[in-house]
Amino acid sequence: MIKRLRFAVGLLSLLGITTLTHAQKDRFQQKVKYEMDVKMDVVKNQYTGTQKLHYTNNSPDTLDRAFYHLYYNAFQPNSMMDVRSRTIADPDRRVRDRIQSLSPEEYGILEVKSLKMNGKTVDFDHEETILEVNLAEPILPGETVVFDMEFFGQVPLQVRRAGRDNAEGIRYSMSQWYPKMAAYDVRGWHANPYIGREFYGNFGDFDVKITIDKDYLLGGTGYLENANQIGKGYEDAGVKVPATKSKELTWHFTAPNVHDFMWAADPKYTLVKEQMENGPMVHLLYVKDEKTEENWGKLMQYTIDAIKYCSENFGKYPYDQYSVIQGGDGGMEYPMATLITGHRNLRSLVGVTVHELIHSWYYGVLGFNESSEPWLDEGFTTWGTSVVMDAVFEKDPNFVHNGSYRSYFRLAGAGYEEPLTTHGDHYNLNSAYGPGTYNKGAVFVEQMAYVVGKENFDKALLKLWNDFQFKHPNGNDVIRTFEKVSGLELDWYYDYFIASTKQIDYGVKSVEAAGKDTKIILERKGMMPMPLDVVVTYQDGSQELIYLPLVIQRGEKPEESGMPKRVLTQKWPWTDYTTEVKLARPISEIKSVEIDPSMRLADVDRENNKIEVSVEMEKK
Ligand SMILES: [Zn+2]
């Protein structure tokens, strides 16, 4: 009996190991669990904290080093962020040379005072915004270790995203504020210095206690666990909050399954909350005055409508809370919350809120890497912003992605476009990063609907959500998801549109009579091949569609609703620069021939996309 049992256990564990190894080959994720206790001095703008980090190495690798981000050290003269901001040809106007002129009391500081792993002291070096840790003992595959740390911070005068006393007078915008373990994934450590661009971290749980002057109202990532002791509007209905005699309050937050933790604090914040039906509790935190009162008063309903729309179309929002908080320097996304500046007209306030909110789906829950693949996060989010603003704010009478396409066309014509595979920090120019990651990224998404068909696109968007929540999908995962739903091969689309700056330019070269039929010559003038929808409009106003899929896509998109009936499908090998289509209709019946009137094809020169059939052509 014992022997048989042992055999069974042995077999099971053998099977277990095989399964595990196989799973790890494709994908693994490190797991973090932070417990932090922080004390904030609101006079000196300094804080001290302890951090216990439970770190699980799910990788197949043995780790003998580790790296923490110390973002606030970027806000000191001559830091990499300072040098970069002063020397780039087109500086970010929020940063420029402002770090250079910070005084020591205005610096950002984040210092690790002590660090132990499993109770034993480890060696570490401060390398500006990165703490390099040499582990006394390696972390083995599958092992969980505990790091214990003491740290000290000084909140920088707000220059970029985080900081104190922002342009609208908000005291604390506390993002990037704690020593954060760098992400480790299939590409190894991501210990990139903070020089301006965005974030990537492993998913985990946070338990954060913040002790601060009792007059401050806090909000951010995470649920307030002691709402009925804190009060300030957080308490449950009917609860009488005990008056505090001490000068400070300790706020206790928890956040499950997030990859960062932000908080904000101001003594003048107003908290407005509303519980959505079948959705999260929505918080607005802002300083009520003549610059905010009217528009923030209308913001709650728009936020609720947007969350509802996104949950129905992009995947259900998985947390029980979302907070829109006045702070920061524009708009920046964080798990379960956003920091946005508040002195805005209604369209701008709603637009920024919607944009940052949609990041919760792509940066927040899917966990796109904003640092090395910023186009994924900003592209999907910018695309979503246009769609959601059209649905909840104001119906756009035109093609809703017009702005994104126009911005991309300007970039394509400017001569300094860079491939979207560029790491966010390493673009030569800010003006290549912005229009590229946001707008060309959005064009990638909308044009994907053109390539695979709208129905497949909608399905794939939800499949992406269902397959990759909390899993950090990359560009290849996105492409594979659209391939699986559509049955098409799409690697060429990524290779040309994301990994290169080759452009799309097709033209209708000629429309000629060919006996009783009509001969249409199409030409490819750009370097990037694409499938074509060609719409023929007849003299009687009716329309038909000619579809020219690429040979290399190995299939066809289904007919799309709202498009003219497809009467002809003809494959186009990308090696041919022209192709001839024979339409079994006399030229006298044809009014015009046009490539993609839906405007979804990012054709950089649309002047040559349409031919109106004239009497001369009919005679020819
Ligand atoms: Zn964004």
Boltz pocket constraint, residues with backbone or C-beta under 6 A from the ligand:
constraints:
  - pocket:
      binder: B
      contacts: [[A, 355], [A, 356], [A, 359], [A, 377], [A, 378], [A, 381]]
      max_distance: 6.0
